Amino acid sequence: MSETLEPALPGYLDEQAERLMRRLCDKKLTVATAESCTGGMLAALLTDIEGAGHAFDRGFVTYTKEAKTELLGISADLLDGNDAVSETVARAMAEGALERSSADFALGVTGFAGPAGEGREEGLVHLALARRGGRTVHREEHFGAVGRGAVRVKSLECLLEMLETAVER
């Protein structure tokens, strides 16, 4: 069980992350993360599991376009031509993290945790999982105006579900 995030996150999420990290360890698989709206919470959750750190390769917190370009190698043209919160950018984030790591899986997440600006949908989140030697999968969620914390927790739930499904295939 993790220690650092336990008081802040629901217990079931912590338990799911622990089971998942142990499963990754058992299968000798690794994961990398590329986060925007979750601000590194996924990486913190996964690395907080005692004895399972070797299943985590690295994490990228890329909140700005510049960070996405510099750290993940996403072209400025792709970012200029697409909303930062989009399927295209989520996929590019996951694929960029996979390319810049030795991980077997990489997760990318971008969204409007809230409050969203004019013309933006609060609670819209795009999530992607890239698998080495496989295809990238995408998931779009509409969590609504439930607040920043709740959107982040719901995003973590989805990301763990996506990774769990990929590990079991």
N, C-alpha and C positions, 0 to 999 in steps of 0.2 A: 504494500500500500504506500502511496506517496505521502510525503509529510508536508511539503511547502504549500501546495495548493489545496490540500484536503479541506481546510475550513472555508475556502472560497467557492469550491465547485461541489455540485451534488455528488454524493457518495457513489451512486451508480455509475457515474461517468469515470470516476477514479478507478473503480473496480473493472470497468470495461477496458480502460487503457492498460491496466496491469495485466489482464488476461491476454490482451492483444500483443503487448510487448514480450511477454513470456512465450507466446506462440511464434512470434518473429524469431526470438532467440532459438527456440527448439528447431525451427526450420533453417536457421542460419541465414536469415534475410535481414535487410536493413531498409530504413526509410529516411527520407529527407523531406523538409517542409519549406514551402514558400508562402508566406502569410502577409496579408495586408490588413483586412478588417479585424482579424483576431490578434494582431499585434504581438505575435510570439507565444500566445497562450498554448497553442498545440505543441510547439517544441518544448515548452516548460512542462506541460502535462506528461509528455512521453519521456522526458529525461528525468523526471522526478521519481521514477520507479526504481527502487534500489535493486541492484544486481542485474538490470536489464539494459544498461546503457550501451552495450555493444550492438544493440539492434538499431540505434539511432546514429545516422551518419552526420547530418548537419541540418541547420535551419537558416532560412533567409527571411528577415522581416523587411519587406519592400513596400513601404507605404506610398512613396512618391514614384512618379514616372521615371525620374532619374535613377532611383534605386533599382527599379525593375530593369532598366537598360543596363546599368553598370554591373549589377550582381547576377542577374538572370539571363543577360544577353538578349533581351527582348528588343526588337528594333524600334527605334523612335517612330518610324512610319507606321508600324502596327499599332502602337499606342496612340498616335495622333489620329489614326483612322478609325479607332474603336473607343467606345466608352471604357474607362478603366474598370468598371464593374460590368463585365460581359463574359460570355462563354469563351470568346476568342482569347481574352486576356487571362482568364483562369487556366485554360489549357496551356497557353504559352508559359505561364508561371510554373506549372507542374513540370512541363517538358524542359524548361530552363534549369530548374533545380535538379532534375534527373541528369541532364547533360553536364552539370557542374558539380557532380558528386559521384561517388561510387555506389550509391544506394540502388537497391532493387526496385523500390517504389518511391515516388515523390507525390506529395499532395500540394495543391495550390488552392488558395481561397482569396476571394475579393468580394467586397460587398459594401452596402450602406448600413452600418450598424445603427446609425441614428444620432441625432436627428438628421434627416436628409435635406439637402438643399432643394430649392424650387425645381420642379420637374424631375426630381429623383424619388424613387420608391424606397421609403424606409423599410428595412428588413429584407431587401432583395440581396441575395447572396448567390454567387457562382462558385462552385467547387469542382475541382478536377483531380484525377489521379492518373499519373503516368507510370507505366510499368516497363522496365527494361525488356526489350525484345517483344513488347506487346503494344496494344493500342491505348490511347488516352481516353478515359471515360469522363463524362461531365454530368453534373447535377445542378439544377437550378431550384432555389428555394425562395419562397415568399413568406417570411416569418411575420411580417406586419410591424406596426409601431409598438413593439413590446419593450423597447429600451435597449441601450447598447449592451448591457451585461447579458440580457436574455438572448439577443441575437448572437452574441459570441458563444454562449453556452450551446445554443441550438446548432451553430456551425460546427463546434467541436463534436457534437453527437453525430452529425452527418459525416464528418471526415473520418471518425473512428469506424462508422458503419461501412463506409466505402473501402477503407483499408482492410477491415475484417473480411469483407466479401472477396477482395482481391487475393488475400493471403490464403483463403480456403479453396481457391480455384487451382 
